[in-house]
Amino acid sequence: MTDPIADYLTRLRNAIKAKHRVVDIPASNLKKQLTSVLHEKGYILNYKFEAEGPQGNIKIALKYNKVSKKPAIEKLLRVSKPGLRKYVGAEELPRVLNGLGIAIISTSKGIMTDKEARNLHIGGEVLCHVY
């Protein structure tokens, strides 16, 4: 697999379109950090790491609105790709939907949102946009 982050986002996107409650994703340290950021910001309901097999799995419980049944994640967009990496400095950090969404940034201090990176005044690789 050449792009595990794109695979992660595609599995989430497909599960949301199929209105699944839970999705299983092969685990890695980067995917675990992405999952914890999504949970912190309220885009997913819950998650659990399972250490089955050599790699393990991440079980993610997706979040939906109780009344309208709309998913909490409307769009997942991969920004930095293996063929064209997208790095930004602290001054050029993107604002997704004018602050309503989040950009997930891989920095020297770990995976974080654009707002956290702006507060710490550090740049990095823009992994994806979520809203």
C-alpha positions as CSV (number, residue, x, y, z in Angstrom):
1,M,0.0,0.0,0.0
2,T,1.5,3.3,-1.1
3,D,-0.7,5.7,0.9
4,P,-2.1,4.3,4.2
5,I,-3.6,7.7,5.2
6,A,-5.7,7.8,2.0
7,D,-6.8,4.2,2.7
8,Y,-7.8,5.2,6.2
9,L,-9.8,8.2,5.0
10,T,-11.4,6.1,2.2
11,R,-12.5,3.4,4.7
12,L,-14.1,6.1,6.9
13,R,-15.8,7.8,3.9
14,N,-17.2,4.4,2.6
15,A,-18.5,3.5,6.1
16,I,-20.2,6.8,6.4
17,K,-21.8,6.5,2.9
18,A,-23.1,3.0,3.8
19,K,-24.4,4.4,7.2
20,H,-22.3,1.8,9.2
21,R,-22.1,2.3,12.9
22,V,-18.6,0.8,13.3
23,V,-15.6,0.5,10.9
24,D,-12.5,-1.7,11.3
25,I,-9.2,-0.2,10.0
26,P,-5.7,-1.8,10.1
27,A,-3.7,0.0,12.8
28,S,-0.5,2.0,12.7
29,N,0.9,4.7,15.0
30,L,-0.1,7.5,12.6
31,K,-3.6,6.2,12.2
32,K,-4.0,5.9,16.0
33,Q,-3.0,9.5,16.3
34,L,-5.3,10.6,13.5
35,T,-8.2,8.7,15.3
36,S,-7.5,10.3,18.6
37,V,-7.5,13.8,17.0
38,L,-10.9,13.0,15.3
39,H,-12.3,11.8,18.7
40,E,-11.0,14.9,20.6
41,K,-12.7,17.2,18.1
42,G,-16.0,15.3,18.2
43,Y,-16.0,13.8,14.7
44,I,-16.2,10.2,15.9
45,L,-18.1,8.7,18.8
46,N,-15.5,6.4,20.2
47,Y,-12.6,4.1,19.2
48,K,-10.8,1.1,20.5
49,F,-7.4,-0.4,19.6
50,E,-7.3,-4.2,19.2
51,A,-3.9,-5.9,19.2
52,E,-5.0,-8.9,17.1
53,G,-2.5,-10.3,14.6
54,P,0.8,-8.6,13.7
55,Q,-0.6,-5.2,13.0
56,G,-3.8,-4.8,15.1
57,N,-7.0,-3.0,14.3
58,I,-8.7,0.2,15.1
59,K,-12.5,-0.1,15.7
60,I,-14.1,3.3,15.2
61,A,-17.7,4.0,16.2
62,L,-19.0,6.7,13.8
63,K,-21.1,9.6,15.0
64,Y,-24.5,10.5,13.6
65,N,-27.1,13.2,14.5
66,K,-29.9,11.5,16.4
67,V,-32.7,13.4,14.7
68,S,-31.6,13.9,11.1
69,K,-29.3,10.8,11.0
70,K,-26.7,12.9,9.2
71,P,-23.0,12.0,9.9
72,A,-20.8,14.3,11.9
73,I,-18.1,14.0,9.2
74,E,-19.4,15.6,6.0
75,K,-16.2,15.6,4.0
76,L,-12.7,14.0,4.4
77,L,-10.2,15.4,1.9
78,R,-6.6,14.2,1.5
79,V,-4.3,17.2,1.0
80,S,-0.7,16.0,1.1
81,K,-0.1,13.0,-1.2
82,P,2.9,10.7,-1.6
83,G,3.5,12.2,-5.1
84,L,3.1,15.8,-4.0
85,R,3.7,16.6,-0.3
86,K,2.1,19.8,1.0
87,Y,4.2,21.5,3.7
88,V,3.2,24.9,5.3
89,G,4.9,27.2,7.7
90,A,3.3,28.5,10.8
91,E,2.1,31.7,9.0
92,E,0.4,29.8,6.1
93,L,-1.6,27.2,8.1
94,P,-4.9,26.6,6.3
95,R,-8.4,27.5,7.7
96,V,-11.0,25.0,6.7
97,L,-14.4,26.5,6.1
98,N,-13.3,29.7,7.8
99,G,-12.6,27.8,11.1
100,L,-15.6,25.5,11.1
101,G,-13.6,22.5,9.9
102,I,-10.2,21.3,10.9
103,A,-7.0,20.6,9.0
104,I,-4.9,17.8,10.5
105,I,-1.2,18.7,10.5
106,S,1.8,16.4,11.0
107,T,4.4,18.5,12.9
108,S,7.6,17.9,14.8
109,K,5.5,17.9,18.0
110,G,3.1,15.2,16.7
111,I,-0.2,15.1,14.9
112,M,-2.5,18.1,15.7
113,T,-5.1,20.4,14.3
114,D,-4.4,23.6,12.5
115,K,-5.6,25.6,15.5
116,E,-3.3,23.9,17.9
117,A,-0.3,24.3,15.5
118,R,-1.2,28.0,15.1
119,N,-1.2,28.4,18.9
120,L,2.2,26.7,19.2
121,H,3.4,28.6,16.1
122,I,4.7,25.6,14.2
123,G,4.1,24.4,10.7
124,G,4.3,21.0,9.1
125,E,2.7,18.6,6.6
126,V,-1.0,19.1,5.9
127,L,-2.4,15.6,6.0
128,C,-6.2,16.2,5.5
129,H,-9.1,18.5,5.9
130,V,-12.2,17.4,7.9
131,Y,-15.6,19.1,8.1
